[in-house]
């Protein structure tokens, strides 16, 4: 189904009267990566270190 947005394409951007506008930094933080498994990076680095220790001999 194809939709035509001509009825809304030129409308002004809505600005809330109740809520202050979010800063660009706060908006960007919503999309920042996060570690779902805390401590997992350290375990991977330790496994890599051990593997390198074995293969470097």
N, CA, C and O atoms as a Maestro MAE file, in Angstrom:
{
 s_m_m2io_version
 :::
 2.0.0
}

f_m_ct {
 s_m_title
 :::
 protein
 m_atom[228] {
  # First column is atom index #
  i_m_mmod_type
  r_m_x_coord
  r_m_y_coord
  r_m_z_coord
  i_m_residue_number
  s_m_chain_name
  s_m_pdb_residue_name
  s_m_pdb_atom_name
  i_m_atomic_number
  :::
  1 25 0.846 -1.179 0.000 1 A "UNK " " N  " 7
  2 3 0.000 0.000 0.000 1 A "UNK " " CA " 6
  3 2 0.890 1.241 0.000 1 A "UNK " " C  " 6
  4 15 1.763 1.384 0.856 1 A "UNK " " O  " 8
  5 25 0.673 2.113 -0.936 2 A "UNK " " N  " 7
  6 3 1.453 3.342 -1.036 2 A "UNK " " CA " 6
  7 2 0.681 4.471 -0.373 2 A "UNK " " C  " 6
  8 15 -0.519 4.635 -0.593 2 A "UNK " " O  " 8
  9 25 1.394 5.253 0.448 3 A "UNK " " N  " 7
  10 3 0.743 6.365 1.140 3 A "UNK " " CA " 6
  11 2 1.311 7.680 0.644 3 A "UNK " " C  " 6
  12 15 2.505 7.790 0.365 3 A "UNK " " O  " 8
  13 25 0.465 8.650 0.540 4 A "UNK " " N  " 7
  14 3 0.868 9.965 0.088 4 A "UNK " " CA " 6
  15 2 0.793 10.909 1.292 4 A "UNK " " C  " 6
  16 15 -0.258 11.029 1.922 4 A "UNK " " O  " 8
  17 25 1.884 11.563 1.605 5 A "UNK " " N  " 7
  18 3 1.954 12.418 2.787 5 A "UNK " " CA " 6
  19 2 1.832 13.901 2.452 5 A "UNK " " C  " 6
  20 15 2.261 14.746 3.238 5 A "UNK " " O  " 8
  21 25 1.265 14.222 1.323 6 A "UNK " " N  " 7
  22 3 1.128 15.630 0.929 6 A "UNK " " CA " 6
  23 2 0.323 16.445 1.935 6 A "UNK " " C  " 6
  24 15 0.522 17.655 2.045 6 A "UNK " " O  " 8
  25 25 -0.573 15.808 2.661 7 A "UNK " " N  " 7
  26 3 -1.406 16.540 3.615 7 A "UNK " " CA " 6
  27 2 -0.619 16.971 4.863 7 A "UNK " " C  " 6
  28 15 -1.044 17.889 5.564 7 A "UNK " " O  " 8
  29 25 0.512 16.330 5.149 8 A "UNK " " N  " 7
  30 3 1.263 16.673 6.365 8 A "UNK " " CA " 6
  31 2 2.701 17.117 6.097 8 A "UNK " " C  " 6
  32 15 3.377 17.595 7.008 8 A "UNK " " O  " 8
  33 25 3.168 16.968 4.881 9 A "UNK " " N  " 7
  34 3 4.581 17.191 4.586 9 A "UNK " " CA " 6
  35 2 5.040 18.620 4.879 9 A "UNK " " C  " 6
  36 15 6.199 18.817 5.246 9 A "UNK " " O  " 8
  37 25 4.193 19.596 4.733 10 A "UNK " " N  " 7
  38 3 4.601 20.990 4.927 10 A "UNK " " CA " 6
  39 2 4.113 21.589 6.242 10 A "UNK " " C  " 6
  40 15 4.172 22.805 6.422 10 A "UNK " " O  " 8
  41 25 3.634 20.757 7.161 11 A "UNK " " N  " 7
  42 3 3.203 21.264 8.459 11 A "UNK " " CA " 6
  43 2 4.414 21.670 9.297 11 A "UNK " " C  " 6
  44 15 5.501 21.114 9.138 11 A "UNK " " O  " 8
  45 25 4.219 22.638 10.185 12 A "UNK " " N  " 7
  46 3 5.296 23.052 11.072 12 A "UNK " " CA " 6
  47 2 5.549 21.972 12.107 12 A "UNK " " C  " 6
  48 15 4.648 21.213 12.465 12 A "UNK " " O  " 8
  49 25 6.783 21.912 12.583 13 A "UNK " " N  " 7
  50 3 7.156 20.951 13.623 13 A "UNK " " CA " 6
  51 2 6.465 21.326 14.926 13 A "UNK " " C  " 6
  52 15 6.474 22.492 15.323 13 A "UNK " " O  " 8
  53 25 5.866 20.343 15.594 14 A "UNK " " N  " 7
  54 3 5.168 20.588 16.849 14 A "UNK " " CA " 6
  55 2 6.163 20.856 17.981 14 A "UNK " " C  " 6
  56 15 7.158 20.142 18.112 14 A "UNK " " O  " 8
  57 25 5.902 21.876 18.795 15 A "UNK " " N  " 7
  58 3 6.699 22.174 19.977 15 A "UNK " " CA " 6
  59 2 5.761 22.134 21.173 15 A "UNK " " C  " 6
  60 15 4.768 22.860 21.227 15 A "UNK " " O  " 8
  61 25 6.092 21.268 22.137 16 A "UNK " " N  " 7
  62 3 5.236 21.088 23.305 16 A "UNK " " CA " 6
  63 2 5.237 22.322 24.196 16 A "UNK " " C  " 6
  64 15 6.265 22.974 24.379 16 A "UNK " " O  " 8
  65 25 4.070 22.629 24.744 17 A "UNK " " N  " 7
  66 3 3.965 23.724 25.710 17 A "UNK " " CA " 6
  67 2 4.190 23.211 27.126 17 A "UNK " " C  " 6
  68 15 4.461 23.998 28.033 17 A "UNK " " O  " 8
  69 25 4.081 21.890 27.328 18 A "UNK " " N  " 7
  70 3 4.226 21.286 28.653 18 A "UNK " " CA " 6
  71 2 5.656 20.834 28.952 18 A "UNK " " C  " 6
  72 15 6.141 21.001 30.071 18 A "UNK " " O  " 8
  73 25 6.324 20.266 27.960 19 A "UNK " " N  " 7
  74 3 7.622 19.653 28.181 19 A "UNK " " CA " 6
  75 2 8.735 20.462 27.516 19 A "UNK " " C  " 6
  76 15 8.612 20.837 26.350 19 A "UNK " " O  " 8
  77 25 9.818 20.735 28.246 20 A "UNK " " N  " 7
  78 3 10.928 21.465 27.624 20 A "UNK " " CA " 6
  79 2 11.596 20.609 26.549 20 A "UNK " " C  " 6
  80 15 11.577 19.380 26.618 20 A "UNK " " O  " 8
  81 25 12.178 21.267 25.570 21 A "UNK " " N  " 7
  82 3 12.832 20.554 24.482 21 A "UNK " " CA " 6
  83 2 14.089 19.852 25.009 21 A "UNK " " C  " 6
  84 15 14.852 20.423 25.789 21 A "UNK " " O  " 8
  85 25 14.284 18.637 24.581 22 A "UNK " " N  " 7
  86 3 15.428 17.837 25.016 22 A "UNK " " CA " 6
  87 2 16.684 18.331 24.306 22 A "UNK " " C  " 6
  88 15 16.640 18.676 23.125 22 A "UNK " " O  " 8
  89 25 17.804 18.365 25.028 23 A "UNK " " N  " 7
  90 3 19.066 18.790 24.429 23 A "UNK " " CA " 6
  91 2 19.536 17.747 23.414 23 A "UNK " " C  " 6
  92 15 19.110 16.593 23.460 23 A "UNK " " O  " 8
  93 25 20.407 18.156 22.507 24 A "UNK " " N  " 7
  94 3 20.941 17.221 21.521 24 A "UNK " " CA " 6
  95 2 21.732 16.105 22.204 24 A "UNK " " C  " 6
  96 15 21.704 14.955 21.764 24 A "UNK " " O  " 8
  97 25 22.443 16.456 23.292 25 A "UNK " " N  " 7
  98 3 23.214 15.446 24.012 25 A "UNK " " CA " 6
  99 2 22.291 14.389 24.628 25 A "UNK " " C  " 6
  100 15 22.581 13.194 24.571 25 A "UNK " " O  " 8
  101 25 21.189 14.835 25.211 26 A "UNK " " N  " 7
  102 3 20.243 13.900 25.820 26 A "UNK " " CA " 6
  103 2 19.578 13.027 24.758 26 A "UNK " " C  " 6
  104 15 19.343 11.840 24.983 26 A "UNK " " O  " 8
  105 25 19.278 13.613 23.612 27 A "UNK " " N  " 7
  106 3 18.673 12.837 22.530 27 A "UNK " " CA " 6
  107 2 19.654 11.798 22.013 27 A "UNK " " C  " 6
  108 15 19.277 10.656 21.750 27 A "UNK " " O  " 8
  109 25 20.914 12.193 21.869 28 A "UNK " " N  " 7
  110 3 21.931 11.267 21.371 28 A "UNK " " CA " 6
  111 2 22.156 10.126 22.350 28 A "UNK " " C  " 6
  112 15 22.425 8.998 21.937 28 A "UNK " " O  " 8
  113 25 22.049 10.409 23.649 29 A "UNK " " N  " 7
  114 3 22.278 9.386 24.666 29 A "UNK " " CA " 6
  115 2 21.255 8.254 24.562 29 A "UNK " " C  " 6
  116 15 21.537 7.128 24.975 29 A "UNK " " O  " 8
  117 25 20.091 8.535 24.025 30 A "UNK " " N  " 7
  118 3 19.071 7.497 23.866 30 A "UNK " " CA " 6
  119 2 19.534 6.404 22.913 30 A "UNK " " C  " 6
  120 15 19.101 5.256 23.011 30 A "UNK " " O  " 8
  121 25 20.422 6.774 21.987 31 A "UNK " " N  " 7
  122 3 20.863 5.832 20.969 31 A "UNK " " CA " 6
  123 2 22.279 5.334 21.209 31 A "UNK " " C  " 6
  124 15 22.838 4.628 20.370 31 A "UNK " " O  " 8
  125 25 22.868 5.696 22.347 32 A "UNK " " N  " 7
  126 3 24.224 5.258 22.667 32 A "UNK " " CA " 6
  127 2 24.229 3.752 22.932 32 A "UNK " " C  " 6
  128 15 23.264 3.208 23.470 32 A "UNK " " O  " 8
  129 25 25.300 3.093 22.560 33 A "UNK " " N  " 7
  130 3 25.373 1.658 22.834 33 A "UNK " " CA " 6
  131 2 25.457 1.402 24.335 33 A "UNK " " C  " 6
  132 15 25.921 2.252 25.094 33 A "UNK " " O  " 8
  133 25 25.015 0.247 24.744 34 A "UNK " " N  " 7
  134 3 25.085 -0.111 26.149 34 A "UNK " " CA " 6
  135 2 25.525 -1.564 26.257 34 A "UNK " " C  " 6
  136 15 25.363 -2.344 25.319 34 A "UNK " " O  " 8
  137 25 26.073 -1.913 27.390 35 A "UNK " " N  " 7
  138 3 26.526 -3.283 27.610 35 A "UNK " " CA " 6
  139 2 25.398 -4.076 28.266 35 A "UNK " " C  " 6
  140 15 25.133 -3.928 29.459 35 A "UNK " " O  " 8
  141 25 24.752 -4.902 27.487 36 A "UNK " " N  " 7
  142 3 23.653 -5.702 28.016 36 A "UNK " " CA " 6
  143 2 24.169 -6.746 29.000 36 A "UNK " " C  " 6
  144 15 23.484 -7.106 29.957 36 A "UNK " " O  " 8
  145 25 25.384 -7.225 28.752 37 A "UNK " " N  " 7
  146 3 25.996 -8.218 29.631 37 A "UNK " " CA " 6
  147 2 27.210 -7.567 30.294 37 A "UNK " " C  " 6
  148 15 28.294 -7.540 29.711 37 A "UNK " " O  " 8
  149 25 27.037 -7.052 31.489 38 A "UNK " " N  " 7
  150 3 28.142 -6.387 32.167 38 A "UNK " " CA " 6
  151 2 29.229 -7.391 32.517 38 A "UNK " " C  " 6
  152 15 28.951 -8.502 32.968 38 A "UNK " " O  " 8
  153 25 30.463 -6.978 32.302 39 A "UNK " " N  " 7
  154 3 31.605 -7.830 32.594 39 A "UNK " " CA " 6
  155 2 31.980 -8.768 31.455 39 A "UNK " " C  " 6
  156 15 33.012 -9.436 31.519 39 A "UNK " " O  " 8
  157 25 31.167 -8.824 30.430 40 A "UNK " " N  " 7
  158 3 31.421 -9.744 29.318 40 A "UNK " " CA " 6
  159 2 32.666 -9.328 28.549 40 A "UNK " " C  " 6
  160 15 33.438 -10.189 28.127 40 A "UNK " " O  " 8
  161 25 32.881 -8.032 28.356 41 A "UNK " " N  " 7
  162 3 34.066 -7.544 27.642 41 A "UNK " " CA " 6
  163 2 35.343 -7.979 28.340 41 A "UNK " " C  " 6
  164 15 36.304 -8.385 27.685 41 A "UNK " " O  " 8
  165 25 35.360 -7.897 29.664 42 A "UNK " " N  " 7
  166 3 36.544 -8.290 30.413 42 A "UNK " " CA " 6
  167 2 36.838 -9.779 30.240 42 A "UNK " " C  " 6
  168 15 37.997 -10.177 30.118 42 A "UNK " " O  " 8
  169 25 35.796 -10.592 30.229 43 A "UNK " " N  " 7
  170 3 35.988 -12.032 30.057 43 A "UNK " " CA " 6
  171 2 36.504 -12.361 28.664 43 A "UNK " " C  " 6
  172 15 37.332 -13.256 28.500 43 A "UNK " " O  " 8
  173 25 36.018 -11.643 27.669 44 A "UNK " " N  " 7
  174 3 36.495 -11.861 26.301 44 A "UNK " " CA " 6
  175 2 37.968 -11.477 26.202 44 A "UNK " " C  " 6
  176 15 38.762 -12.199 25.599 44 A "UNK " " O  " 8
  177 25 38.328 -10.350 26.791 45 A "UNK " " N  " 7
  178 3 39.727 -9.908 26.750 45 A "UNK " " CA " 6
  179 2 40.635 -10.899 27.474 45 A "UNK " " C  " 6
  180 15 41.748 -11.162 27.019 45 A "UNK " " O  " 8
  181 25 40.175 -11.447 28.588 46 A "UNK " " N  " 7
  182 3 40.963 -12.438 29.325 46 A "UNK " " CA " 6
  183 2 41.111 -13.715 28.511 46 A "UNK " " C  " 6
  184 15 42.195 -14.296 28.477 46 A "UNK " " O  " 8
  185 25 40.050 -14.162 27.856 47 A "UNK " " N  " 7
  186 3 40.123 -15.359 27.014 47 A "UNK " " CA " 6
  187 2 41.081 -15.119 25.845 47 A "UNK " " C  " 6
  188 15 41.838 -16.013 25.466 47 A "UNK " " O  " 8
  189 25 41.047 -13.931 25.285 48 A "UNK " " N  " 7
  190 3 41.963 -13.593 24.196 48 A "UNK " " CA " 6
  191 2 43.414 -13.598 24.696 48 A "UNK " " C  " 6
  192 15 44.309 -14.100 24.016 48 A "UNK " " O  " 8
  193 25 43.633 -13.043 25.870 49 A "UNK " " N  " 7
  194 3 44.981 -13.005 26.444 49 A "UNK " " CA " 6
  195 2 45.503 -14.421 26.659 49 A "UNK " " C  " 6
  196 15 46.648 -14.724 26.323 49 A "UNK " " O  " 8
  197 25 44.656 -15.292 27.223 50 A "UNK " " N  " 7
  198 3 45.059 -16.673 27.456 50 A "UNK " " CA " 6
  199 2 45.327 -17.412 26.144 50 A "UNK " " C  " 6
  200 15 46.287 -18.176 26.048 50 A "UNK " " O  " 8
  201 25 44.494 -17.191 25.148 51 A "UNK " " N  " 7
  202 3 44.693 -17.845 23.848 51 A "UNK " " CA " 6
  203 2 45.988 -17.367 23.218 51 A "UNK " " C  " 6
  204 15 46.731 -18.171 22.655 51 A "UNK " " O  " 8
  205 25 46.271 -16.083 23.300 52 A "UNK " " N  " 7
  206 3 47.513 -15.550 22.748 52 A "UNK " " CA " 6
  207 2 48.710 -16.118 23.494 52 A "UNK " " C  " 6
  208 15 49.748 -16.389 22.890 52 A "UNK " " O  " 8
  209 25 48.576 -16.295 24.780 53 A "UNK " " N  " 7
  210 3 49.656 -16.859 25.595 53 A "UNK " " CA " 6
  211 2 49.969 -18.286 25.139 53 A "UNK " " C  " 6
  212 15 51.136 -18.669 25.054 53 A "UNK " " O  " 8
  213 25 48.935 -19.065 24.850 54 A "UNK " " N  " 7
  214 3 49.102 -20.447 24.400 54 A "UNK " " CA " 6
  215 2 49.717 -20.492 22.995 54 A "UNK " " C  " 6
  216 15 50.657 -21.252 22.757 54 A "UNK " " O  " 8
  217 25 49.199 -19.693 22.076 55 A "UNK " " N  " 7
  218 3 49.639 -19.756 20.686 55 A "UNK " " CA " 6
  219 2 50.963 -19.061 20.449 55 A "UNK " " C  " 6
  220 15 51.620 -19.326 19.442 55 A "UNK " " O  " 8
  221 25 51.376 -18.175 21.351 56 A "UNK " " N  " 7
  222 3 52.648 -17.476 21.178 56 A "UNK " " CA " 6
  223 2 53.835 -18.324 21.623 56 A "UNK " " C  " 6
  224 15 54.983 -17.974 21.353 56 A "UNK " " O  " 8
  225 25 53.564 -19.439 22.306 57 A "UNK " " N  " 7
  226 3 54.668 -20.298 22.787 57 A "UNK " " CA " 6
  227 2 55.265 -21.100 21.678 57 A "UNK " " C  " 6
  228 15 56.199 -21.869 21.905 57 A "UNK " " O  " 8
  :::
 }
 m_bond[227] {
  # First column is bond index #
  i_m_from
  i_m_to
  i_m_order
  :::
  1 1 2 1
  2 2 3 1
  3 3 4 2
  4 3 5 1
  5 5 6 1
  6 6 7 1
  7 7 8 2
  8 7 9 1
  9 9 10 1
  10 10 11 1
  11 11 12 2
  12 11 13 1
  13 13 14 1
  14 14 15 1
  15 15 16 2
  16 15 17 1
  17 17 18 1
  18 18 19 1
  19 19 20 2
  20 19 21 1
  21 21 22 1
  22 22 23 1
  23 23 24 2
  24 23 25 1
  25 25 26 1
  26 26 27 1
  27 27 28 2
  28 27 29 1
  29 29 30 1
  30 30 31 1
  31 31 32 2
  32 31 33 1
  33 33 34 1
  34 34 35 1
  35 35 36 2
  36 35 37 1
  37 37 38 1
  38 38 39 1
  39 39 40 2
  40 39 41 1
  41 41 42 1
  42 42 43 1
  43 43 44 2
  44 43 45 1
  45 45 46 1
  46 46 47 1
  47 47 48 2
  48 47 49 1
  49 49 50 1
  50 50 51 1
  51 51 52 2
  52 51 53 1
  53 53 54 1
  54 54 55 1
  55 55 56 2
  56 55 57 1
  57 57 58 1
  58 58 59 1
  59 59 60 2
  60 59 61 1
  61 61 62 1
  62 62 63 1
  63 63 64 2
  64 63 65 1
  65 65 66 1
  66 66 67 1
  67 67 68 2
  68 67 69 1
  69 69 70 1
  70 70 71 1
  71 71 72 2
  72 71 73 1
  73 73 74 1
  74 74 75 1
  75 75 76 2
  76 75 77 1
  77 77 78 1
  78 78 79 1
  79 79 80 2
  80 79 81 1
  81 81 82 1
  82 82 83 1
  83 83 84 2
  84 83 85 1
  85 85 86 1
  86 86 87 1
  87 87 88 2
  88 87 89 1
  89 89 90 1
  90 90 91 1
  91 91 92 2
  92 91 93 1
  93 93 94 1
  94 94 95 1
  95 95 96 2
  96 95 97 1
  97 97 98 1
  98 98 99 1
  99 99 100 2
  100 99 101 1
  101 101 102 1
  102 102 103 1
  103 103 104 2
  104 103 105 1
  105 105 106 1
  106 106 107 1
  107 107 108 2
  108 107 109 1
  109 109 110 1
  110 110 111 1
  111 111 112 2
  112 111 113 1
  113 113 114 1
  114 114 115 1
  115 115 116 2
  116 115 117 1
  117 117 118 1
  118 118 119 1
  119 119 120 2
  120 119 121 1
  121 121 122 1
  122 122 123 1
  123 123 124 2
  124 123 125 1
  125 125 126 1
  126 126 127 1
  127 127 128 2
  128 127 129 1
  129 129 130 1
  130 130 131 1
  131 131 132 2
  132 131 133 1
  133 133 134 1
  134 134 135 1
  135 135 136 2
  136 135 137 1
  137 137 138 1
  138 138 139 1
  139 139 140 2
  140 139 141 1
  141 141 142 1
  142 142 143 1
  143 143 144 2
  144 143 145 1
  145 145 146 1
  146 146 147 1
  147 147 148 2
  148 147 149 1
  149 149 150 1
  150 150 151 1
  151 151 152 2
  152 151 153 1
  153 153 154 1
  154 154 155 1
  155 155 156 2
  156 155 157 1
  157 157 158 1
  158 158 159 1
  159 159 160 2
  160 159 161 1
  161 161 162 1
  162 162 163 1
  163 163 164 2
  164 163 165 1
  165 165 166 1
  166 166 167 1
  167 167 168 2
  168 167 169 1
  169 169 170 1
  170 170 171 1
  171 171 172 2
  172 171 173 1
  173 173 174 1
  174 174 175 1
  175 175 176 2
  176 175 177 1
  177 177 178 1
  178 178 179 1
  179 179 180 2
  180 179 181 1
  181 181 182 1
  182 182 183 1
  183 183 184 2
  184 183 185 1
  185 185 186 1
  186 186 187 1
  187 187 188 2
  188 187 189 1
  189 189 190 1
  190 190 191 1
  191 191 192 2
  192 191 193 1
  193 193 194 1
  194 194 195 1
  195 195 196 2
  196 195 197 1
  197 197 198 1
  198 198 199 1
  199 199 200 2
  200 199 201 1
  201 201 202 1
  202 202 203 1
  203 203 204 2
  204 203 205 1
  205 205 206 1
  206 206 207 1
  207 207 208 2
  208 207 209 1
  209 209 210 1
  210 210 211 1
  211 211 212 2
  212 211 213 1
  213 213 214 1
  214 214 215 1
  215 215 216 2
  216 215 217 1
  217 217 218 1
  218 218 219 1
  219 219 220 2
  220 219 221 1
  221 221 222 1
  222 222 223 1
  223 223 224 2
  224 223 225 1
  225 225 226 1
  226 226 227 1
  227 227 228 2
  :::
 }
}
